[in-house]
Amino acid sequence: MSNPAYVVAKENDNRSIWRFIFNELKPKGKWLTPFNIISIPIILLGLALIVIRFWKGIGSITNLTQEIPWGLWIGFDVVTGVAFAGGAYVLTFMVYILNLKKYHSIVRITVLNGFLAYVFYAGALLLDLGRPWNVVNPIIGNNFGTSSVLFLVAWHFMLYMIAELIEFSPTIAEWLGARRARKILSGMTIGAVIFGITLSTLHQSGLGALYLMAKDKIHPLWYSEFIPVLFLVSSIFAGLSMVIFEGSISHKVFFSKISEKNHKAQKGILTGLSKICAGAMFAYFFLQLLVFIHGKHWDLLNSPMGYWFLVEMFGFVLLPMLLFVYSYRKSNILMVRVAAILTMLGIIINRLNVTVIGFRWDAPVHYFPSWMEIVVTLAVIFTEIWIFRWIINRMPVLNDPPSWAKED
């Protein structure tokens, strides 16, 4: 028979937790900030457009057709976004597998960024489906079969989001003051990390593999049988560049939440990441060179698409690679950030070249995203930033965990 005093105490604990969560949902800080003024109208307009999209169909707000079924929402929101989320698997591998404790202070915020990215890009994928209620088909293999690349990517997406949630869950437990749950979840972290790294290396390349079947539709300068390998390698420096970019902004915006020790460690962290980016970009540039020579596409360089390809390779791969090398040797933090921004622009250009610009490049009518597609994309990004900011301001992501968590 249950102890009545214990039952009452348990009910009081549950009520206090819900009261705590309710209080945390209340806004903190100033509302009239430049970011809020810009983002709120865009988010509201984006929500209205999403309602119209589900009410009247995908063709009501997009320029997609039967010939061009994948546009901005796939090319940018999903394919490019997943590359930027690659920092999570790279950082966790460095910290938990290679035991590079130097980067431990940025693991939580990187995993959070990766998890939110996957959640929102999965939502963007749902928007892009003409019949969103059939989203379950790739997961169960219906209509596609279990040998389909889409089946592989769908399962990797779903499982990796679960793995990242487990990796971040000790932070949630610390926020709620759940000592026992935190101890259990912390014990699951290494397993989730290993599982997540395995999934990441597979689905980063798997997204590229989706385009292997589109050989006749993608421009020869961007199509090759090595697209999966190129997508995987580029996700390394894409993800780390996002870590540098996002970390630099967070360091200024959430300055008060970062300990003095971590403030001092930032320079060493950024220069270390720049070295890794430079190495990964060298490997990527070399692979691209081999693919180009093997494909014998010299004649295509003297064309508008050829010039654009050279801009991508030399302006947004080779140049930032050299800037990363220079910034590492000179410990120049400003140059690290410049190189990271150029690298991110290069990733956006590359992914859009494969998925949008170079896709059906020879069609008589080219696809251009409608203003409504762009607004929805911005609304998705701004909503993700709002939730990211809410979590940072409330959970021990940047600041030190509670003292009881250190004792466990």
C-alpha atoms as one frame of an Amber mdcrd trajectory, in Angstrom:
protein
   0.000   0.000   0.000   1.343   3.427  -0.997   2.476   5.904   1.632  -0.006
   8.871   1.529   2.720  11.346   2.486   4.886  10.113  -0.387   2.004  10.435
  -2.859   1.295  14.025  -1.743   4.984  14.925  -1.972   5.167  13.391  -5.455
   2.134  15.370  -6.610   3.650  18.573  -5.224   6.893  17.835  -7.080   4.995
  17.323 -10.345   3.063  20.547  -9.845   6.260  22.482  -9.113   7.888  21.160
 -12.276   4.925  22.217 -14.416   4.810  25.587 -12.660   8.533  25.991 -13.337
   8.116  25.152 -17.047   5.158  27.549 -17.321   7.220  30.354 -15.800  10.084
  29.589 -18.177   7.760  29.982 -21.152   7.278  33.626 -20.269   9.378  36.040
 -22.353  12.543  37.495 -20.862  14.351  40.656 -21.835  13.403  43.395 -24.278
  10.877  42.831 -27.043  11.664  45.807 -29.263  14.991  44.615 -30.617  16.039
  44.896 -34.295  15.915  41.108 -34.707  12.408  40.848 -33.233  11.101  43.738
 -35.329  12.390  42.100 -38.517  11.642  38.454 -37.714   8.135  38.598 -36.215
   6.356  39.964 -39.344   8.222  37.475 -41.542   7.305  34.542 -39.265   3.623
  35.591 -39.210   3.546  36.016 -42.998   5.322  32.675 -43.393   2.723  30.948
 -41.202  -0.071  32.432 -43.324   1.619  31.190 -46.505   2.065  27.720 -44.986
  -1.680  27.611 -44.258  -2.368  28.561 -47.883   0.113  25.914 -49.061  -1.705
  23.122 -47.167  -5.124  24.527 -48.029  -4.722  25.093 -51.776  -1.760  22.869
 -52.565   1.968  23.286 -53.134   1.455  24.992 -56.501  -0.398  27.881 -54.880
   2.735  29.499 -53.449   5.645  27.860 -55.309   6.969  27.817 -58.867   7.500
  24.049 -58.776   6.261  21.933 -61.697   6.138  18.283 -62.717   9.447  18.842
 -64.565  11.059  20.700 -61.616   9.554  19.081 -58.489  12.400  20.041 -56.124
  13.240  23.684 -55.578  14.424  26.068 -52.874  12.880  24.154 -49.967  14.844
  21.022 -50.852  17.997  22.660 -52.239  18.494  25.157 -49.423  16.344  24.186
 -46.437  17.197  20.470 -46.549  20.332  19.700 -48.587  22.263  22.848 -47.627
  20.919  22.916 -44.079  21.955  19.343 -43.362  25.506  20.171 -44.491  25.620
  23.088 -42.027  24.333  20.792 -39.271  27.375  18.547 -39.830  29.282  20.356
 -37.100  27.482  18.249 -34.494  28.835  14.898 -35.645  32.314  16.325 -36.257
  32.534  17.993 -32.812  31.167  14.998 -30.914  33.663  12.760 -32.712  36.504
  15.098 -31.756  35.463  15.398 -28.098  34.044  11.988 -27.185  36.030   9.714
 -29.506  39.345  11.544 -30.002  39.146  12.961 -26.450  40.008  16.508 -27.525
  38.801  18.232 -24.339  39.776  21.604 -25.745  36.473  21.704 -27.645  34.249
  20.365 -24.866  32.831  23.792 -23.979  31.156  24.171 -27.399  29.758  20.646
 -27.726  26.370  21.396 -26.188  25.620  24.448 -28.289  26.796  22.630 -31.424
  24.594  19.608 -30.716  21.656  21.921 -29.981  22.189  23.740 -33.263  22.393
  20.425 -35.135  19.274  19.021 -33.481  17.171  22.122 -34.189  18.465  22.194
 -37.758  17.340  18.623 -38.385  13.940  19.182 -36.777  13.231  22.287 -38.837
  14.636  20.898 -42.059  12.437  17.826 -41.601   9.546  20.282 -41.292  10.673
  22.047 -44.473  10.762  18.669 -46.204   7.158  18.106 -45.142   6.213  21.432
 -46.724   7.775  20.370 -50.010   5.815  17.137 -50.335   2.863  17.469 -52.680
   0.998  14.944 -50.528   2.504  15.389 -47.056   0.342  12.634 -45.543   2.430
  10.155 -47.568   5.599  11.116 -45.678   5.456   7.755 -43.905   5.974   5.868
 -47.198   9.777   6.258 -47.411  10.086   5.160 -43.774   8.110   1.942 -44.193
   9.428   1.284 -47.694   5.997   1.541 -49.278   6.062   2.418 -53.014   9.834
   2.892 -52.834  11.148  -0.360 -51.390  13.793  -0.912 -48.765  16.567  -0.702
 -51.362  15.682   2.924 -52.174  18.141   5.673 -51.215  15.155   7.666 -49.981
  14.320   4.849 -47.547  17.905   5.011 -46.261  17.907   8.805 -45.881  14.487
   8.857 -44.190  15.552   6.367 -41.517  18.895   8.091 -40.976  17.137  11.441
 -40.574  14.710  10.083 -38.021  17.240   8.073 -36.021  19.830  10.852 -36.010
  17.327  13.335 -34.567  16.677  10.839 -31.761  20.428  10.375 -31.201  21.008
  14.137 -31.001  18.096  14.531 -28.605  19.693  11.920 -26.319  23.050  13.728
 -26.584  21.414  17.003 -25.545  19.027  15.506 -22.966  21.416  15.830 -19.949
  21.157  19.601 -20.441  17.361  19.405 -20.283  17.594  17.262 -17.135  19.889
  19.834 -15.505  17.439  22.592 -16.421  14.596  20.661 -14.766  16.734  19.685
 -11.784  16.183  15.986 -12.487  19.299  14.428 -10.949  18.368  10.804 -11.477
  17.283  11.326 -15.089  20.441  13.317 -15.769  22.625  10.465 -14.482  20.840
   7.915 -16.669  20.888  10.129 -19.767  24.575  10.995 -19.325  25.339   7.292
 -19.322  23.644   6.992 -22.720  25.648   9.833 -24.282  28.612   7.854 -25.620
  26.359   5.267 -27.231  24.226   7.996 -28.803  27.358   9.784 -30.047  28.766
   6.685 -31.746  25.372   5.853 -33.238  24.900   9.461 -34.381  28.333   9.697
 -36.018  27.656   6.503 -37.959  24.282   7.799 -39.120  25.733  11.193 -40.097
  28.468   9.805 -42.303  25.834   7.726 -44.072  23.099  10.294 -44.616  25.426
  13.185 -45.498  26.562  11.069 -48.438  23.055   9.646 -48.853  21.669  13.080
 -49.733  24.206  13.240 -52.545  23.268   9.724 -53.621  19.693  10.918 -54.212
  21.032  12.813 -57.227  22.917   9.904 -58.765  19.779   8.936 -60.659  19.530
  12.415 -62.208  22.574  12.144 -64.479  20.801  13.554 -67.530  19.293  16.434
 -65.543  22.313  17.860 -63.696  24.992  19.881 -65.481  28.095  17.696 -66.150
  30.330  20.041 -64.148  28.384  19.208 -60.982  27.347  15.633 -61.673  29.583
  12.650 -61.027  29.315   9.239 -59.432  31.334  10.690 -56.545  28.640  13.162
 -55.422  28.054  11.178 -52.177  31.760  11.354 -51.259  31.947  15.052 -52.101
  28.846  15.770 -50.015  30.328  13.904 -47.047  33.735  15.611 -47.169  32.239
  19.065 -47.686  29.889  18.559 -44.711  32.969  18.529 -42.445  34.130  22.059
 -43.231  30.558  23.257 -43.807  29.554  22.193 -40.301  32.700  23.570 -38.657
  32.344  26.873 -40.521  28.822  27.141 -39.138  30.239  26.403 -35.659  32.732
  29.260 -36.103  30.072  31.641 -37.442  27.381  30.760 -34.909  29.910  30.621
 -32.066  31.246  34.075 -32.874  27.728  35.551 -32.775  26.764  33.661 -29.603
  29.991  34.821 -27.959  28.829  38.422 -28.350  25.064  38.015 -27.858  25.314
  35.708 -24.834  28.543  37.152 -23.456  27.359  37.156 -19.848  26.530  33.445
 -19.886  30.037  32.338 -20.832  32.611  31.795 -18.086  35.893  33.682 -18.074
  37.744  30.433 -18.720  35.719  29.732 -21.874  36.100  33.343 -23.010  39.865
  32.907 -22.938  39.673  29.536 -24.674  37.715  30.859 -27.662  40.752  31.989
 -29.639  42.407  28.587 -29.379  39.139  26.854 -30.320  38.599  28.969 -33.439
  42.181  28.608 -34.672  42.001  24.841 -34.076  38.781  24.600 -36.072  40.349
  26.664 -38.870  43.144  24.111 -39.163  40.657  21.245 -39.502  38.619  23.214
 -42.058  41.731  23.867 -44.134  42.630  20.165 -44.187  39.105  19.075 -45.134
  38.887  21.748 -47.845  42.205  20.650 -49.322  40.885  17.082 -49.549  37.650
  18.333 -51.121  39.431  20.562 -53.655  41.765  17.709 -54.617  38.815  15.323
 -55.056  36.969  17.862 -57.198  40.075  18.279 -59.337  40.340  14.505 -59.836
  36.643  14.263 -60.721  36.984  17.118 -63.220  40.055  15.609 -64.913  38.466
  12.159 -64.969  35.301  13.586 -66.544  37.305  15.436 -69.254  35.111  18.528
 -69.104  37.731  21.033 -70.264  35.526  22.239 -73.116  32.745  23.179 -70.680
  34.897  25.740 -68.858  34.563  28.241 -71.702  30.874  28.806 -71.086  28.740
  30.761 -68.586  28.237  27.648 -66.443  31.962  26.923 -66.699  32.817  30.400
 -65.448  30.372  29.925 -62.575  32.028  26.589 -61.729  35.437  28.300 -61.589
  34.034  31.018 -59.319  32.755  28.339 -56.963  35.989  26.341 -56.887  38.512
  29.166 -56.707  36.488  31.896 -54.995  34.660  29.791 -52.422  36.866  26.738
 -51.898  40.497  27.560 -52.662  40.414  31.151 -51.356  38.808  30.391 -47.963
  41.083  27.349 -47.629  44.125  29.596 -47.975  42.562  32.104 -45.554  42.052
  29.303 -43.011  45.721  28.323 -43.361  46.829  31.936 -42.972  44.535  32.565
 -39.983  45.808  29.447 -38.222  49.465  30.329 -38.743  48.961  33.959 -37.663
  46.254  33.275 -35.020  44.113  35.880 -36.791  40.548  35.487 -35.471  39.063
  38.057 -37.852  40.421  36.120 -40.820  39.033  32.872 -39.380  35.577  34.415
 -39.375  35.955  35.827 -42.881  37.062  32.422 -44.152  34.105  30.753 -42.392
  31.614  33.142 -44.028  33.152  32.564 -47.480  33.048  28.822 -46.892  29.370
  28.946 -45.916  28.568  30.947 -49.043  30.494  28.371 -51.067  28.472  25.508
 -49.570  25.219  27.309 -50.362  26.386  27.890 -53.940  27.546  24.292 -54.372
  24.364  22.714 -53.021  22.164  25.049 -55.068  24.266  24.353 -58.161  23.565
  20.644 -57.769  19.913  20.898 -56.741  18.561  24.046 -58.412  20.885  26.050
 -60.693  22.518  23.123 -62.475  19.371  20.987 -62.355  17.643  21.069 -65.773
  19.966  23.916 -66.717  19.115  23.327 -70.400  15.339  23.508 -69.959  13.556
  26.182 -72.052  11.902  27.543 -68.903  14.110  27.789 -65.816  12.921  27.483
 -62.244  13.144  30.517 -59.982  11.735  30.429 -56.452   8.717  32.623 -55.863
   8.843  35.369 -53.252   6.526  33.223 -51.147   9.005  30.323 -51.138  11.713
  32.714 -49.953   9.497  34.133 -47.202   8.631  30.645 -45.919  12.333  29.737
 -45.891  13.157  32.886 -43.911  10.274  32.149 -41.537  11.650  28.659 -40.880
  15.139  30.057 -40.183  13.866  32.846 -37.909  11.645  30.449 -35.948  14.629
  28.166 -35.412  16.672  31.134 -34.132  13.855  32.112 -31.742  13.753  28.630
 -30.221  17.568  28.454 -30.151  17.688  31.778 -28.266  14.950  30.662 -25.857
  16.888  27.506 -24.955  20.225  29.320 -24.569  18.642  31.873 -22.199  17.187
  29.166 -19.956  19.225  25.982 -20.089  22.881  25.426 -19.099  24.182  25.307
 -22.672  26.863  28.011 -22.624  27.086  28.578 -18.897  28.406  25.996 -16.443
  26.077  23.170 -15.332  24.717  23.214 -11.750  27.077  22.114  -8.996  25.176
  18.888  -8.329  25.678  17.842 -11.971  29.453  18.192 -11.572  29.369  15.943
  -8.527  27.537  13.098 -10.310
